């Protein structure tokens, strides 16, 4: 007997922070929403990030300077980047695309689009936060600080600072004295730094995701623990196969983070999506070390104060989703953190998460190329938390035929 599918008006695949924000905006547009995810809301990459709403991060990772930096990034034991060499054959096509983007023209194009995405990011989040109970206890606006330990690092940061000035990013140059006045723990450590006063940080990203899930469920959204296995177009819309039975939906949104690639392929789009493996450590004894997110530019991680602990999150490791946690990456974070501040006590929590990343540092937002009724919202790399609310708004506008023209730069068709 043929299985009778369950019905949904809009089916969102993925209940991470991006999928939840999309569901919130879709409900505001009057859509009935069902979310499918085999894991609890916000439990993957959405829970373990650095917690920063980094509306200033307009530079793509693929920059011309990467050509001279590559040997050090690949070979230095002090590098924030690590490649699992046994996976190089599978990663090579992505790395080739990435290096091809590392030129002035491509970097400028990506910077322009990232600026469009990021400039409203904090305001877009405020609209959602105003709708959540006790939101003031979850998100703090104290700015974000990037500091540089060496004169060379501070000197090289000036080019990025000037580029952000071109796009009217709110930033403030600070000398060593001003840094120490702002964050006493940095006294004697840094040559200079940059404060981004409009940036915010989330005290507990998992709690934020859970409260957003509660809000959309309270407005009628169903949250179904199921893993999507395939999609196909039929007369009634889109048929979705899952490990818990079939669904029929008028519209489908794929927001499954690093697991979105095979689903997009089923829709006819070959998206060069890989997982950047990110790590974090948490230290309860150092919860008051800094009062805002602070990032040493040379080390590529953040110290972020959270509820009852300090989270140190970041670095990049390219490998396979199923690879075990790499203790050397955790050691990298702890060793460099304690070289700055001394002993931080024993970590209460260690974590590995998978960032869905594309070679041009832009997410995919908008309709599938070959399967009507399906849209995408994934591939945000390091900016998933930051761009979740903006992505939700843009996706809802796209479904209503109101998307801005520049959003085509984030379309799936750019990879053909």
N, C-alpha and C positions, 0 to 999 in steps of 0.2 A: 504493500500500500504506500502511495506517495505521501510523504510527510507534509502536513499543513503548516506553513510557516507562521510565526508570530508577526504582527504588523507594527511598524513604527513610522511616524511621519518623517522625523529626522533621526538617523541613527549615527551617534558619534562613537567611533572606534578609538578608545583610549580615554582613561579617566585620570590622566596626569594633569598638571596645572594648566597646560594649553587646552586640552580637551574640555576641562571644567569651565575655563573662561569662555570658550566658544559656546558651550551649553548655556551659560548665563546670558550671553548676548542673543543667542537664538531664541531663548524664552522671552526676552524683552521685545523681540520682533513678532511674538505670537506663535512661534513654532512649538509643537509638542516634541520633546526630546527623550531619547533613550540612549544611555551610555553602556557600552560593552567593554569590559576589561577583566582579565582573569585575576588581577591583583586588586587589593583595596585602593581607594583613591589616593593619589599622590605618593604612592609607596616606592616608586622607582627613582629616577633621576630628579623628580620634583621634590623629593624629601631631603636629599643630601647635598644640594648645591651650596654655594657660598652665601646665599641669602641676600644678595645685593641687587637692588633695582638700578642697574648700571646704564642709565640713559645717556651716558657720555661715551660709550664704547663704540664709536662710529668707524673705527679702523678695522678692515678685514684682516684676517690672519695672513693671507697671501699678499705680501708686500715685496717690492723690489729688493729690499735689504736681506730677504730670506736667502738669496743666492749666496751671499758671503757668510751668513750666519749658519747655514746648513751643516757644515762640517762640525762645528762646535756643538750644535744642538743634537746631532746624531752620536757624537763620540765622547763628549765630556761627561765625567761622572757627576758634575755639578749642574747638568742641563735639566731644565724643567720638562723637557720632552724625552720620551722613551719610545723606541720602536721594538716590538717583538719580532726579531729578524726572521723567525721561522714562518711568519705570516706575510713576508714581503711580496711573494708572487701574487697573493690575493689583493694586497693593498696597493700594488704598483699602479694600476689604472687610476685610482683616486689620487695618489701622490703626483702622477704626471699631470692630471687636470689641475691640481693645486699649484704646481710650479709654473704651469702655463699662465695661470692667473696672476703670478707675481711680477707684474709689470705696471708701469705708471698708469696706463690707460684703464686697465681692468680694475686696478685698485681704486682709482678715482670714481669709476662707475659704481663699484660696490659701496664706497664711502657715501656717495650721494644717496643711494637707496637706504643704507643703514641710518643715515641722518633722518630721512623721511619716516622710517619706522620708529626710531628712538625718541624723536623730539616730543611726541605726545605720550610717551610710555608711562610716566609718573601720573599724569592727569587721567589717563585711561584707567590706571589702577585705582585712583581715588574714587572713581564712579562705582567700582565694584566694592571697595573697602567701605564706602559710606553705606552700602547695603548690607554689610555683614555686622553682626553684633560684636561688640568689644574689639572692633578693628584697631582702635588706637593702641591697644596693648600688644598688638602683633607687629606693627610696622612703625619704625622710627625714622624721622627725617633729620639726621645729623650730618649728612654728607658722607662722602667716601674719599679716602685719602690714598694716593699713590706716592710712595717715597723711594728715593734712590740712594743706595749705599755708597756708590763710587762716583767720583767726579766724571768719569766717562759715561756712566749710565745716565746721570743727570744732564750731561751735555747732549747725548743722543736723544733724550726725551724731548728736547726743544722742538724738533721737527714735527713730532706728533702733536705737541701743544699748539704749534702754529697752525697745523692743519685743522684742529678742532676750532680754533679761533675763526677760521674761514667759515665755519658752519654755525657760528654763534653759540657754541657750547659754553655753558656757564662754568668757568674754572678759574682758580686763583693760584698764582705762583707763590710758593712759600719758601723762605730760606730756612736754614737749620734752626735758628732761634725761634722763628714763628712755628715751625713744626713741633718743637719741644713744648712751647706754650700750649699748643692745641692738644698734643698727646705726650705727656711727660715721659712715657716709656720709651719714646724715640730719641730722647736727649743723647747727644753724642754719637748717634748711629748714622744719620742721614746727611747727605750733602744738600738736599733740597727735595721739594715735593710739590704735588698738585692736589688741591682740594676741589672736589666737585660738590658744591653746597646743595644742589637740588636732589642729589641721589638719596635713596632711602635704603634701609635694610630691614629684613624680616627676622623677627626674633625666633621664629620656629616655622620653617617652610612646610613641614608636614601638617602642623596644626592649621595653617592657612588653607592648605588644600582640603583638609577634612571639613573645615567650616564652609568653604565654598561648595563642597559636595553636599553638605547638609542643606545649604540654601537652595540649590537647584532641585534637590529632592523634595524639599518642602514646597516647591512650586510645581510639583507634579512630575519631575523627571524620574524615570526608572533607571536604576543602576543594576546591571545584570552581570554576574561573574561568569564570563564566557570568553573564549579565545576565538577570534575570527580566523577561518581557514581558507576562505575564498569569496570572490564576488563575481557576479555576472549580471548583465542587463537583461530584463525581460519586459513584457508588456506593462506590467504593473509598476515598474520602476527598477529597483536594484534588489536582487536576491543575494543574501549573505549566508554562507555556510559557517557554522560555529561548532565547537566541540560539545555544545549543549543544545543543538538543534538549529533549524533554519529560521531566518528572518526575511521579511519583505519590507522594504523601506522606499518611501518616495524620494528621499535624499539621503546620502551617506557622506559623512565627514571622516576622513582618515587622519587621526591625531595621535598615532600610536608611537611617537618618538622613534627610537632606533629600530623598532619592529615594523615600521611603515614601509620599508623598501619592497618586500615581497608582495604586499597588498597593492602598492602602486604598480608593480610589474603586472599583476593580474588585471589592472585597469589599462594596460597598454603603455605605461610610462616607465622607462628605464632610468631611475633616479640614482646618481652616484652617491648614495648615503652610506656612511660608515659610522662606527661608534668610537668616539673619543672616551677612553676610560679615565674618569676623574676619581680622585681620592679625597677623603677627609679624616681628620682626627679631632676629637673633642676633649677638652681639658677643664674639668670643673674648678680646679684650684686656681686657674688663670682667668676666671670669668670677668674680672674687672681690669684686665691688663690694658685694654684700649676701650674707648667709648663709641667708636664707629668702625666700619670696615676699613682696614689698613692693608695695603698691598706693597711689599717690597718689589719694585719693578724688575729686579734681576732674577727673582725666584718664581714669579708667576703663580703665586697663591695669595689668598686673602686670610687675614685674621678678622673674624667677625664675632662680635659679642652677641650671644644668644641667651635664652632664658636659662640661667644657672650654669652656663659653661661658655668657653671660648671654642669656636669652631675654626679650624685651619683647613681650608679647602682649596683644591686646584690641581695643577700640573696636567700634563697630557701624556697618555700612553695609547699607542695604536697597537691593537691586537685583535683577538677574536672575542666575541661576546661570552663564550663559554670558558675562557681562560680563568684560572683561579686568581684570587687576589695576589698582587705582587708585593711582598713585604718590603722590597727595596724602595718602592714608591712611598710607602708609609714612612720608612726610615729617612728618605730624602726630606719629607716635610718636617719631621720631628728634628732631625739634625740641624737643618737650616734655621728653624724657628728657635731652637735653643742656643744656636750660635749668636743670635741677636739678644735674647732675653734671659738666658740661663734656664735652669730647670723649670718646667711648667707642671710638674707633677706627673702622675700616671694618667694616660688617656682612659676615658670612660667608654669611648665608642670609636670604632674604626669602620670605614665604609668605602665601598667601591660602587660607582655608578657609571651609566653609559650615556654620554651626550650624543644626540643624533646630529652629525655634522656633514656639511656639504663643502666642496672645494672653494666656492666663492664666498663663504661665510654668510650667505643669505638663506633664509628659510624658503620653503615652498608653501605659498598661500594662494589658493584659488582653485579653479576647476581642473579635473583630470582632462587629459588631452583627448582620450579615445573612448571614455565610458561616461555618457551623459548621466547626470544625477549624482556624480561623485565629486567631492572636493577634497583638497589637502590642506593640512595645517601642521607641518612638521619640519624638522631639520634646523632647529634654532641654535644648535651648537651650545656656546656658553651663555646664550641670552634667552633661554627658555622661560625662566621666571620673569625676567625683565619685560619680555615682549608678549607674555601670555594675554594680558588684557587687550593690548593693541591688536594682536592677531585675532582675538575673538570678535572685536569690532569690525575689522577689515573683512573677515570671513562672512559675517552677517551682511555687511554691505555688498559683498560680492554676490551672495545668493539673491539679494534684492536688486541686482543690476546697478548698484550705486558705487562700485569700487573706483578709487582714483586711478587715473591713467598710469601713474608711475608704478602701480602694483604689478604690472606685467613683467617687471624685472624679477619678480619672485615667482613667476609662473613655471609650471612643469615643463613647458615647451622649450625653455632655454637650454635644455640638455640634449635636444635632438641633433 
